[in-house]
């Protein structure tokens, strides 16, 4: 497994691979379409023998020979996953994805795979991420961003394991961690586009309390409502449940 296309750091700890494989067995509905993206030298792929409907996305042709040893050539897609139209390759409404993320494209990948408007939705996703990114945009810290809330709209996000830099060759300068995303049905009345618009406004005023934001927006959005228990807080410290309290009262 590798985390970048140009700067290749290979996972060399078999125990981490075993951990990933076991999590797939325990938590993934393998009857769906399954894809692995950018497997490079197939460190994980060769252990996915139990995944019968596995497709591989790889954009570096120099790794094609490695892939042929692990999967049938008709299941190898030599294409950049970021630009691929998933509906051309995935014939089920939901799919699973196994990936060792290239860290420099973390945000574009998140936006591509977790957008609730996608016709084809990701059911299960296990991947490696820079630990600092987890702490910044996913973990419930005071550094949450607009993206961190959008990721939680339809997904249960679970921190699985820290992976130190020594587990890669050559060793990078940062530690990593394994994360699992699982699709969850949203049963409320939270509209994704309302959420997106409101978060964009909150992001613009992220240093102000919600009470001050409410006053600023009074002349524009008379319908917005901030519960009393949230007015003294800033956007970056809100939980997703608190965001929902605001959205459900707001009427654009």
Phi and psi in degrees as GROMACS dihedral restraints (atoms count N, CA, C in turn):
[ dihedral_restraints ]
;  ai    aj    ak    al  type     phi  dphi    fc
    3     4     5     6     1  -134.1    20    10
    4     5     6     7     1   149.8    20    10
    6     7     8     9     1  -105.7    20    10
    7     8     9    10     1   -13.7    20    10
    9    10    11    12     1  -133.1    20    10
   10    11    12    13     1   161.2    20    10
   12    13    14    15     1   -80.0    20    10
   13    14    15    16     1   -41.2    20    10
   15    16    17    18     1   -94.4    20    10
   16    17    18    19     1   -31.4    20    10
   18    19    20    21     1  -115.6    20    10
   19    20    21    22     1    99.2    20    10
   21    22    23    24     1   -94.3    20    10
   22    23    24    25     1   120.0    20    10
   24    25    26    27     1  -118.9    20    10
   25    26    27    28     1   113.1    20    10
   27    28    29    30     1   -92.4    20    10
   28    29    30    31     1   131.9    20    10
   30    31    32    33     1   -68.5    20    10
   31    32    33    34     1   123.6    20    10
   33    34    35    36     1  -118.7    20    10
   34    35    36    37     1    14.2    20    10
   36    37    38    39     1  -105.8    20    10
   37    38    39    40     1   105.1    20    10
   39    40    41    42     1   -62.6    20    10
   40    41    42    43     1   -24.2    20    10
   42    43    44    45     1   -67.1    20    10
   43    44    45    46     1   -33.3    20    10
   45    46    47    48     1   -68.6    20    10
   46    47    48    49     1   -41.7    20    10
   48    49    50    51     1   -62.2    20    10
   49    50    51    52     1   -42.8    20    10
   51    52    53    54     1   -60.6    20    10
   52    53    54    55     1   -39.3    20    10
   54    55    56    57     1   -63.0    20    10
   55    56    57    58     1   -44.2    20    10
   57    58    59    60     1   -62.1    20    10
   58    59    60    61     1   -46.9    20    10
   60    61    62    63     1   -60.1    20    10
   61    62    63    64     1   -42.7    20    10
   63    64    65    66     1   -66.9    20    10
   64    65    66    67     1   -37.2    20    10
   66    67    68    69     1   -65.3    20    10
   67    68    69    70     1   -38.8    20    10
   69    70    71    72     1   -61.2    20    10
   70    71    72    73     1   -44.5    20    10
   72    73    74    75     1   -63.9    20    10
   73    74    75    76     1   -37.9    20    10
   75    76    77    78     1   -83.0    20    10
   76    77    78    79     1   -29.9    20    10
   78    79    80    81     1  -124.0    20    10
   79    80    81    82     1    -4.3    20    10
   81    82    83    84     1  -107.9    20    10
   82    83    84    85     1   133.5    20    10
   84    85    86    87     1   -82.7    20    10
   85    86    87    88     1    96.6    20    10
   87    88    89    90     1   -75.7    20    10
   88    89    90    91     1    -2.2    20    10
   90    91    92    93     1   -76.0    20    10
   91    92    93    94     1   -14.0    20    10
   93    94    95    96     1   -81.5    20    10
   94    95    96    97     1   175.0    20    10
   96    97    98    99     1   -69.3    20    10
   97    98    99   100     1   135.5    20    10
   99   100   101   102     1  -120.1    20    10
  100   101   102   103     1   136.4    20    10
  102   103   104   105     1  -132.6    20    10
  103   104   105   106     1   144.9    20    10
  105   106   107   108     1  -118.4    20    10
  106   107   108   109     1   137.2    20    10
  108   109   110   111     1  -115.2    20    10
  109   110   111   112     1   129.9    20    10
  111   112   113   114     1    51.7    20    10
  112   113   114   115     1    63.9    20    10
  114   115   116   117     1   -78.5    20    10
  115   116   117   118     1   -15.9    20    10
  117   118   119   120     1    52.1    20    10
  118   119   120   121     1  -109.8    20    10
  120   121   122   123     1   -89.2    20    10
  121   122   123   124     1    18.2    20    10
  123   124   125   126     1    64.8    20    10
  124   125   126   127     1    30.7    20    10
  126   127   128   129     1   -58.6    20    10
  127   128   129   130     1   -38.1    20    10
  129   130   131   132     1   -89.8    20    10
  130   131   132   133     1   -41.7    20    10
  132   133   134   135     1   -52.4    20    10
  133   134   135   136     1   -42.9    20    10
  135   136   137   138     1   -67.8    20    10
  136   137   138   139     1   -12.1    20    10
  138   139   140   141     1   -98.4    20    10
  139   140   141   142     1     0.2    20    10
  141   142   143   144     1   -99.2    20    10
  142   143   144   145     1    35.5    20    10
  144   145   146   147     1   -61.5    20    10
  145   146   147   148     1   -24.6    20    10
  147   148   149   150     1   -82.8    20    10
  148   149   150   151     1    -6.1    20    10
  150   151   152   153     1   -92.8    20    10
  151   152   153   154     1   103.6    20    10
  153   154   155   156     1   -78.3    20    10
  154   155   156   157     1   -28.8    20    10
  156   157   158   159     1  -113.8    20    10
  157   158   159   160     1    57.8    20    10
  159   160   161   162     1   -99.0    20    10
  160   161   162   163     1   127.6    20    10
  162   163   164   165     1  -113.0    20    10
  163   164   165   166     1   146.4    20    10
  165   166   167   168     1  -116.5    20    10
  166   167   168   169     1   129.5    20    10
  168   169   170   171     1  -105.2    20    10
  169   170   171   172     1   124.1    20    10
  171   172   173   174     1  -145.9    20    10
  172   173   174   175     1   133.5    20    10
  174   175   176   177     1  -104.8    20    10
  175   176   177   178     1    -8.8    20    10
  177   178   179   180     1   -98.4    20    10
  178   179   180   181     1   109.1    20    10
  180   181   182   183     1   -64.3    20    10
  181   182   183   184     1   -19.1    20    10
  183   184   185   186     1   -68.3    20    10
  184   185   186   187     1   -14.4    20    10
  186   187   188   189     1  -100.0    20    10
  187   188   189   190     1     5.1    20    10
  189   190   191   192     1   -61.4    20    10
  190   191   192   193     1   -38.4    20    10
  192   193   194   195     1   -62.4    20    10
  193   194   195   196     1   -39.4    20    10
  195   196   197   198     1   -62.5    20    10
  196   197   198   199     1   -42.8    20    10
  198   199   200   201     1   -65.4    20    10
  199   200   201   202     1   -38.5    20    10
  201   202   203   204     1   -61.3    20    10
  202   203   204   205     1   -24.7    20    10
  204   205   206   207     1   -75.7    20    10
  205   206   207   208     1   -17.5    20    10
  207   208   209   210     1  -111.7    20    10
  208   209   210   211     1   -32.0    20    10
  210   211   212   213     1  -137.7    20    10
  211   212   213   214     1   158.8    20    10
  213   214   215   216     1   -65.8    20    10
  214   215   216   217     1   144.4    20    10
  216   217   218   219     1   -62.7    20    10
  217   218   219   220     1   -25.7    20    10
  219   220   221   222     1   -71.2    20    10
  220   221   222   223     1   -12.6    20    10
  222   223   224   225     1  -100.3    20    10
  223   224   225   226     1     5.8    20    10
  225   226   227   228     1  -100.2    20    10
  226   227   228   229     1   122.8    20    10
  228   229   230   231     1  -113.5    20    10
  229   230   231   232     1   106.7    20    10
  231   232   233   234     1   -85.5    20    10
  232   233   234   235     1    86.2    20    10
  234   235   236   237     1  -158.1    20    10
  235   236   237   238     1   150.7    20    10
  237   238   239   240     1   -72.4    20    10
  238   239   240   241     1   115.8    20    10
  240   241   242   243     1   -60.2    20    10
  241   242   243   244     1   -33.8    20    10
  243   244   245   246     1   -61.2    20    10
  244   245   246   247     1   -33.1    20    10
  246   247   248   249     1   -99.3    20    10
  247   248   249   250     1    -1.6    20    10
  249   250   251   252     1   -76.2    20    10
  250   251   252   253     1   142.0    20    10
  252   253   254   255     1   -89.1    20    10
  253   254   255   256     1   109.1    20    10
  255   256   257   258     1   -61.8    20    10
  256   257   258   259     1   -31.7    20    10
  258   259   260   261     1   -64.8    20    10
  259   260   261   262     1   -17.6    20    10
  261   262   263   264     1   -76.8    20    10
  262   263   264   265     1   -16.8    20    10
  264   265   266   267     1  -122.4    20    10
  265   266   267   268     1   -21.7    20    10
  267   268   269   270     1  -112.9    20    10
  268   269   270   271     1   122.2    20    10
  270   271   272   273     1  -104.2    20    10
  271   272   273   274     1     6.9    20    10
  273   274   275   276     1  -110.4    20    10
  274   275   276   277     1   159.6    20    10
  276   277   278   279     1   -69.7    20    10
  277   278   279   280     1   -27.5    20    10
  279   280   281   282     1  -127.2    20    10
  280   281   282   283     1   153.2    20    10
  282   283   284   285     1  -145.2    20    10
  283   284   285   286     1   164.4    20    10
  285   286   287   288     1  -111.3    20    10
  286   287   288   289     1   150.1    20    10
  288   289   290   291     1  -135.8    20    10
  289   290   291   292     1   131.5    20    10
  291   292   293   294     1  -116.2    20    10
  292   293   294   295     1   127.5    20    10
  294   295   296   297     1  -158.2    20    10
  295   296   297   298     1   137.6    20    10
  297   298   299   300     1  -101.5    20    10
  298   299   300   301     1    94.4    20    10
  300   301   302   303     1   -55.9    20    10
  301   302   303   304     1   133.2    20    10
  303   304   305   306     1   -68.0    20    10
  304   305   306   307     1   115.6    20    10
  306   307   308   309     1   -63.5    20    10
  307   308   309   310     1   -28.9    20    10
  309   310   311   312     1   -73.8    20    10
  310   311   312   313     1    -9.6    20    10
  312   313   314   315     1  -120.4    20    10
  313   314   315   316     1    28.0    20    10
  315   316   317   318     1   -56.4    20    10
  316   317   318   319     1   -52.2    20    10
  318   319   320   321     1   -63.0    20    10
  319   320   321   322     1   -46.6    20    10
  321   322   323   324     1   -59.1    20    10
  322   323   324   325     1   -37.1    20    10
  324   325   326   327     1   -67.8    20    10
  325   326   327   328     1   -44.1    20    10
  327   328   329   330     1   -55.9    20    10
  328   329   330   331     1   -47.1    20    10
  330   331   332   333     1   -66.1    20    10
  331   332   333   334     1   -36.5    20    10
  333   334   335   336     1   -68.5    20    10
  334   335   336   337     1   -43.4    20    10
  336   337   338   339     1   -89.0    20    10
  337   338   339   340     1   -23.9    20    10
  339   340   341   342     1  -110.3    20    10
  340   341   342   343     1     5.8    20    10
  342   343   344   345     1   -66.2    20    10
  343   344   345   346     1   120.9    20    10
  345   346   347   348     1   -63.1    20    10
  346   347   348   349     1   -15.9    20    10
  348   349   350   351     1   -82.3    20    10
  349   350   351   352     1    -6.8    20    10
  351   352   353   354     1   -60.3    20    10
  352   353   354   355     1   137.0    20    10
  354   355   356   357     1   -68.7    20    10
  355   356   357   358     1   -36.3    20    10
  357   358   359   360     1  -105.7    20    10
  358   359   360   361     1   125.0    20    10
  360   361   362   363     1  -111.4    20    10
  361   362   363   364     1   148.7    20    10
  363   364   365   366     1   -84.1    20    10
  364   365   366   367     1   125.4    20    10
  366   367   368   369     1   -87.9    20    10
  367   368   369   370     1   -42.8    20    10
  369   370   371   372     1  -143.7    20    10
  370   371   372   373     1   138.8    20    10
  372   373   374   375     1  -147.7    20    10
  373   374   375   376     1   121.9    20    10
  375   376   377   378     1  -118.9    20    10
  376   377   378   379     1   132.1    20    10
  378   379   380   381     1  -158.5    20    10
  379   380   381   382     1   165.4    20    10
  381   382   383   384     1   -97.1    20    10
  382   383   384   385     1   141.4    20    10
  384   385   386   387     1  -141.8    20    10
  385   386   387   388     1   152.4    20    10
  387   388   389   390     1   -61.8    20    10
  388   389   390   391     1   129.4    20    10
  390   391   392   393     1   -59.0    20    10
  391   392   393   394     1   -36.5    20    10
  393   394   395   396     1   -62.0    20    10
  394   395   396   397     1   -35.4    20    10
  396   397   398   399     1   -67.2    20    10
  397   398   399   400     1   -43.6    20    10
  399   400   401   402     1   -53.7    20    10
  400   401   402   403     1   -47.9    20    10
  402   403   404   405     1   -67.7    20    10
  403   404   405   406     1   -25.9    20    10
  405   406   407   408     1   -87.3    20    10
  406   407   408   409     1   -46.6    20    10
  408   409   410   411     1  -115.6    20    10
  409   410   411   412     1    -9.9    20    10
  411   412   413   414     1  -115.1    20    10
  412   413   414   415     1   -46.3    20    10
  414   415   416   417     1   -63.1    20    10
  415   416   417   418     1   151.0    20    10
  417   418   419   420     1   -77.2    20    10
  418   419   420   421     1    76.4    20    10
  420   421   422   423     1  -117.6    20    10
  421   422   423   424     1  -175.2    20    10
  423   424   425   426     1   -86.5    20    10
  424   425   426   427     1    13.1    20    10
  426   427   428   429     1  -112.3    20    10
  427   428   429   430     1    15.9    20    10
  429   430   431   432     1   -62.0    20    10
  430   431   432   433     1   147.6    20    10
  432   433   434   435     1  -120.5    20    10
  433   434   435   436     1   175.7    20    10
  435   436   437   438     1   -56.0    20    10
  436   437   438   439     1   -42.5    20    10
  438   439   440   441     1   -61.7    20    10
  439   440   441   442     1   -37.6    20    10
  441   442   443   444     1   -62.1    20    10
  442   443   444   445     1   -36.0    20    10
  444   445   446   447     1   -73.7    20    10
  445   446   447   448     1   -37.8    20    10
  447   448   449   450     1   -65.0    20    10
  448   449   450   451     1   -35.4    20    10
  450   451   452   453     1   -64.7    20    10
  451   452   453   454     1   -30.9    20    10
  453   454   455   456     1   -85.0    20    10
  454   455   456   457     1    -3.3    20    10
  456   457   458   459     1   -59.8    20    10
  457   458   459   460     1   -45.0    20    10
  459   460   461   462     1  -126.5    20    10
  460   461   462   463     1    11.7    20    10
  462   463   464   465     1  -132.7    20    10
  463   464   465   466     1   134.8    20    10
  465   466   467   468     1   -84.8    20    10
  466   467   468   469     1   123.1    20    10
  468   469   470   471     1  -112.2    20    10
  469   470   471   472     1   124.4    20    10
  471   472   473   474     1  -124.2    20    10
  472   473   474   475     1   127.0    20    10
  474   475   476   477     1   -78.8    20    10
  475   476   477   478     1   126.6    20    10
  477   478   479   480     1  -103.8    20    10
  478   479   480   481     1   -49.9    20    10
  480   481   482   483     1  -165.3    20    10
  481   482   483   484     1   140.4    20    10
  483   484   485   486     1   -79.1    20    10
  484   485   486   487     1   138.3    20    10
  486   487   488   489     1  -122.6    20    10
  487   488   489   490     1   105.7    20    10
  489   490   491   492     1   -68.9    20    10
  490   491   492   493     1   159.5    20    10
  492   493   494   495     1   -61.3    20    10
  493   494   495   496     1   -26.9    20    10
  495   496   497   498     1   -66.8    20    10
  496   497   498   499     1   -13.7    20    10
  498   499   500   501     1   -82.5    20    10
  499   500   501   502     1     2.8    20    10
  501   502   503   504     1  -119.9    20    10
  502   503   504   505     1   154.9    20    10
  504   505   506   507     1  -134.4    20    10
  505   506   507   508     1   122.0    20    10
  507   508   509   510     1   -67.2    20    10
  508   509   510   511     1   158.3    20    10
  510   511   512   513     1   -72.7    20    10
  511   512   513   514     1   128.5    20    10
  513   514   515   516     1   -77.1    20    10
  514   515   516   517     1  -179.9    20    10
  516   517   518   519     1   -92.9    20    10
  517   518   519   520     1     0.8    20    10
  519   520   521   522     1  -129.6    20    10
  520   521   522   523     1   154.3    20    10
  522   523   524   525     1   -85.0    20    10
  523   524   525   526     1   158.3    20    10
  525   526   527   528     1  -122.9    20    10
  526   527   528   529     1   175.7    20    10
  528   529   530   531     1  -152.1    20    10
  529   530   531   532     1   154.1    20    10
  531   532   533   534     1   -93.0    20    10
  532   533   534   535     1   136.9    20    10
  534   535   536   537     1  -133.2    20    10
  535   536   537   538     1   144.6    20    10
  537   538   539   540     1  -118.9    20    10
  538   539   540   541     1   133.1    20    10
  540   541   542   543     1  -110.0    20    10
  541   542   543   544     1   134.2    20    10
  543   544   545   546     1  -131.6    20    10
  544   545   546   547     1   131.1    20    10
  546   547   548   549     1   -67.6    20    10
  547   548   549   550     1   135.5    20    10
  549   550   551   552     1  -128.5    20    10
  550   551   552   553     1   133.5    20    10
  552   553   554   555     1   -69.6    20    10
  553   554   555   556     1   134.7    20    10
  555   556   557   558     1   -93.1    20    10
  556   557   558   559     1   116.5    20    10
  558   559   560   561     1   -98.6    20    10
  559   560   561   562     1    -0.6    20    10
  561   562   563   564     1   -89.6    20    10
  562   563   564   565     1  -158.8    20    10
  564   565   566   567     1  -112.4    20    10
  565   566   567   568     1    22.5    20    10
  567   568   569   570     1   -75.1    20    10
  568   569   570   571     1   114.9    20    10
  570   571   572   573     1   -88.3    20    10
  571   572   573   574     1   131.2    20    10
  573   574   575   576     1   -62.5    20    10
  574   575   576   577     1   -39.5    20    10
  576   577   578   579     1   -71.4    20    10
  577   578   579   580     1   -35.2    20    10
  579   580   581   582     1   -64.4    20    10
  580   581   582   583     1   -42.5    20    10
  582   583   584   585     1   -59.2    20    10
  583   584   585   586     1   -46.5    20    10
  585   586   587   588     1   -60.8    20    10
  586   587   588   589     1   -45.2    20    10
  588   589   590   591     1   -66.2    20    10
  589   590   591   592     1   -42.1    20    10
  591   592   593   594     1   -66.5    20    10
  592   593   594   595     1   -42.3    20    10
  594   595   596   597     1   -63.1    20    10
  595   596   597   598     1   -35.8    20    10
  597   598   599   600     1   -62.5    20    10
  598   599   600   601     1   -40.6    20    10
  600   601   602   603     1   -68.6    20    10
  601   602   603   604     1   -45.7    20    10
  603   604   605   606     1   -60.5    20    10
  604   605   606   607     1   -38.6    20    10
  606   607   608   609     1   -62.2    20    10
  607   608   609   610     1   -37.6    20    10
  609   610   611   612     1   -65.3    20    10
  610   611   612   613     1   -27.0    20    10
  612   613   614   615     1  -119.2    20    10
  613   614   615   616     1    34.6    20    10
  615   616   617   618     1   -64.6    20    10
  616   617   618   619     1   -17.5    20    10
  618   619   620   621     1   -88.3    20    10
  619   620   621   622     1    -6.2    20    10
  621   622   623   624     1  -100.2    20    10
  622   623   624   625     1   155.1    20    10
  624   625   626   627     1   -72.2    20    10
  625   626   627   628     1   158.9    20    10
  627   628   629   630     1   -63.1    20    10
  628   629   630   631     1   -30.9    20    10
  630   631   632   633     1   -61.5    20    10
  631   632   633   634     1   -44.1    20    10
  633   634   635   636     1   -67.4    20    10
  634   635   636   637     1   -37.6    20    10
  636   637   638   639     1   -63.4    20    10
  637   638   639   640     1   -41.6    20    10
  639   640   641   642     1   -59.5    20    10
  640   641   642   643     1   -41.0    20    10
  642   643   644   645     1   -67.3    20    10
  643   644   645   646     1   -40.0    20    10
  645   646   647   648     1   -62.2    20    10
  646   647   648   649     1   -37.4    20    10
  648   649   650   651     1   -89.6    20    10
  649   650   651   652     1    -4.2    20    10
  651   652   653   654     1   -54.7    20    10
  652   653   654   655     1   -39.8    20    10
  654   655   656   657     1   -76.2    20    10
  655   656   657   658     1   -15.1    20    10
  657   658   659   660     1  -103.4    20    10
  658   659   660   661     1   -46.4    20    10
  660   661   662   663     1  -123.5    20    10
  661   662   663   664     1    89.1    20    10
  663   664   665   666     1   -67.9    20    10
  664   665   666   667     1   -20.7    20    10
  666   667   668   669     1   -84.9    20    10
  667   668   669   670     1   -14.5    20    10
  669   670   671   672     1   -66.6    20    10
  670   671   672   673     1   142.6    20    10
  672   673   674   675     1  -137.9    20    10
  673   674   675   676     1   127.9    20    10
  675   676   677   678     1  -109.3    20    10
  676   677   678   679     1   117.3    20    10
  678   679   680   681     1   -56.4    20    10
  679   680   681   682     1   147.5    20    10
  681   682   683   684     1   -56.1    20    10
  682   683   684   685     1   -37.6    20    10
  684   685   686   687     1   -72.1    20    10
  685   686   687   688     1    -8.3    20    10
  687   688   689   690     1  -109.1    20    10
  688   689   690   691     1   -11.7    20    10
  690   691   692   693     1   -61.6    20    10
  691   692   693   694     1   -29.0    20    10
  693   694   695   696     1   -85.9    20    10
  694   695   696   697     1    -4.7    20    10
  696   697   698   699     1   -89.4    20    10
  697   698   699   700     1   160.9    20    10
  699   700   701   702     1  -102.2    20    10
  700   701   702   703     1   158.1    20    10
  702   703   704   705     1   -54.0    20    10
  703   704   705   706     1   -41.8    20    10
  705   706   707   708     1   -70.6    20    10
  706   707   708   709     1   -12.6    20    10
  708   709   710   711     1  -104.6    20    10
  709   710   711   712     1     0.3    20    10
  711   712   713   714     1   -71.4    20    10
  712   713   714   715     1   149.1    20    10
  714   715   716   717     1   -89.1    20    10
  715   716   717   718     1   166.7    20    10
  717   718   719   720     1   -66.1    20    10
  718   719   720   721     1   -34.4    20    10
  720   721   722   723     1   -63.0    20    10
  721   722   723   724     1   -35.9    20    10
  723   724   725   726     1   -71.0    20    10
  724   725   726   727     1   -37.4    20    10
  726   727   728   729     1   -59.4    20    10
  727   728   729   730     1   -41.7    20    10
  729   730   731   732     1   -62.3    20    10
  730   731   732   733     1   -33.3    20    10
  732   733   734   735     1   -62.2    20    10
  733   734   735   736     1   -36.0    20    10
  735   736   737   738     1   -76.6    20    10
  736   737   738   739     1   -47.3    20    10
  738   739   740   741     1   -58.7    20    10
  739   740   741   742     1   -42.6    20    10
  741   742   743   744     1   -68.9    20    10
  742   743   744   745     1   -22.4    20    10
  744   745   746   747     1   -89.8    20    10
  745   746   747   748     1   -20.7    20    10
  747   748   749   750     1   -80.9    20    10
  748   749   750   751     1   136.8    20    10
  750   751   752   753     1  -131.4    20    10
  751   752   753   754     1   103.5    20    10
